Amino acid sequence: MEDANLNPEDYLTNQEILQLRKLNKNINEVKTQEKQAATFFNLSLNEIANRWSKVMYELLNEINIVVGTNYNQDSTIEEIIYKIKELIKILVKEERSMYIGITILIIAIFLYLIDITE
């Protein structure tokens, strides 16, 4: 049981200790990212639906702000380019890409149903 009480500082140089701490920090960050990535797949359908509605509400509000705001650009082309960049930032923010994919899938299914009923 004496091995459990060993102090690594007694056997390692300062550089080795710093490297171990850096590696430990990097591993913890990777584990945290993996847990966050896996959280969507561990949600129930009810939780996904609730989060989807919340994300869509926030997304529409932010898009409305960007589209409705008049920026002081030199030309309309620069303003359009700026608004497109802002819309892309809004769409790829946080976990939104998964919920936007769900929205596109739902729209595609509805369009397919409309097409086959004509």
C-alpha positions as CSV (number, residue, x, y, z in Angstrom):
1,M,0.0,0.0,0.0
2,E,3.0,2.3,0.2
3,D,2.9,2.6,-3.6
4,A,-0.4,4.5,-3.5
5,N,1.2,7.2,-1.3
6,L,4.1,7.8,-3.7
7,N,4.7,11.5,-4.6
8,P,5.6,11.8,-8.3
9,E,7.5,15.0,-7.6
10,D,10.1,12.9,-5.8
11,Y,10.9,10.9,-9.0
12,L,10.2,13.4,-11.9
13,T,11.9,16.5,-13.0
14,N,10.0,19.8,-13.1
15,Q,9.8,19.6,-16.9
16,E,8.3,16.1,-16.7
17,I,5.7,17.3,-14.1
18,L,4.7,20.2,-16.3
19,Q,4.3,17.8,-19.3
20,L,2.2,15.5,-17.3
21,R,0.0,18.4,-16.1
22,K,-0.4,19.6,-19.7
23,L,-1.3,16.1,-20.9
24,N,-3.8,15.7,-18.1
25,K,-5.4,19.0,-18.9
26,N,-5.6,18.1,-22.6
27,I,-7.1,14.7,-21.8
28,N,-9.7,16.3,-19.6
29,E,-10.7,18.7,-22.3
30,V,-11.1,15.9,-24.9
31,K,-13.2,13.9,-22.4
32,T,-15.4,16.9,-21.8
33,Q,-15.9,17.5,-25.6
34,E,-16.7,13.8,-26.1
35,K,-19.3,14.0,-23.3
36,Q,-20.9,17.1,-24.8
37,A,-20.9,15.5,-28.3
38,A,-22.6,12.4,-27.0
39,T,-25.3,14.2,-25.0
40,F,-27.5,14.7,-28.1
41,F,-27.6,11.0,-28.8
42,N,-28.5,10.2,-25.2
43,L,-31.6,12.5,-25.1
44,S,-35.1,11.2,-25.3
45,L,-37.4,12.2,-28.2
46,N,-39.3,14.5,-25.8
47,E,-36.2,16.3,-24.7
48,I,-35.0,16.6,-28.4
49,A,-38.4,18.1,-29.3
50,N,-38.3,20.5,-26.5
51,R,-34.7,21.6,-27.3
52,W,-35.6,21.8,-31.0
53,S,-38.4,24.2,-30.4
54,K,-36.2,26.3,-28.1
55,V,-33.4,26.4,-30.6
56,M,-35.8,27.3,-33.5
57,Y,-37.3,30.1,-31.4
58,E,-33.9,31.5,-30.6
59,L,-32.8,31.1,-34.2
60,L,-35.7,32.9,-35.6
61,N,-35.3,35.7,-33.2
62,E,-31.7,36.2,-34.0
63,I,-32.4,36.0,-37.8
64,N,-35.1,38.6,-37.4
65,I,-32.7,40.9,-35.6
66,V,-30.0,40.5,-38.3
67,V,-32.5,41.0,-41.2
68,G,-34.3,43.9,-39.6
69,T,-31.2,45.8,-38.6
70,N,-29.9,48.4,-41.1
71,Y,-26.1,48.5,-41.0
72,N,-24.2,51.6,-42.1
73,Q,-22.3,50.0,-44.9
74,D,-21.0,51.9,-47.9
75,S,-23.0,49.9,-50.4
76,T,-25.9,47.5,-50.4
77,I,-23.6,44.6,-51.6
78,E,-21.4,45.1,-48.5
79,E,-24.5,45.1,-46.3
80,I,-25.8,41.9,-48.0
81,I,-22.4,40.2,-47.6
82,Y,-22.3,41.3,-43.9
83,K,-25.8,39.9,-43.3
84,I,-25.0,36.6,-44.9
85,K,-21.9,36.3,-42.7
86,E,-24.0,37.0,-39.6
87,L,-26.6,34.5,-40.7
88,I,-23.9,31.8,-41.1
89,K,-22.6,32.6,-37.6
90,I,-26.1,32.2,-36.2
91,L,-26.7,28.9,-38.0
92,V,-23.5,27.2,-36.8
93,K,-23.6,28.5,-33.2
94,E,-23.3,25.9,-30.5
95,E,-25.4,22.7,-31.1
96,R,-27.7,24.3,-33.6
97,S,-26.4,22.3,-36.6
98,M,-28.0,19.1,-35.4
99,Y,-31.4,20.9,-34.9
100,I,-31.2,22.7,-38.2
101,G,-30.6,19.3,-39.8
102,I,-33.7,17.9,-38.1
103,T,-35.6,21.0,-39.5
104,I,-34.4,20.4,-43.0
105,L,-35.3,16.7,-42.7
106,I,-38.9,17.6,-41.6
107,I,-39.3,20.1,-44.4
108,A,-38.0,17.6,-47.0
109,I,-40.5,15.0,-45.7
110,F,-43.4,17.5,-46.0
111,L,-42.3,18.5,-49.5
112,Y,-42.1,14.9,-50.5
113,L,-45.6,14.2,-49.2
114,I,-47.0,17.2,-51.0
115,D,-45.3,16.1,-54.2
116,I,-46.7,12.5,-54.1
117,T,-50.2,13.7,-53.3
118,E,-50.5,15.8,-56.5
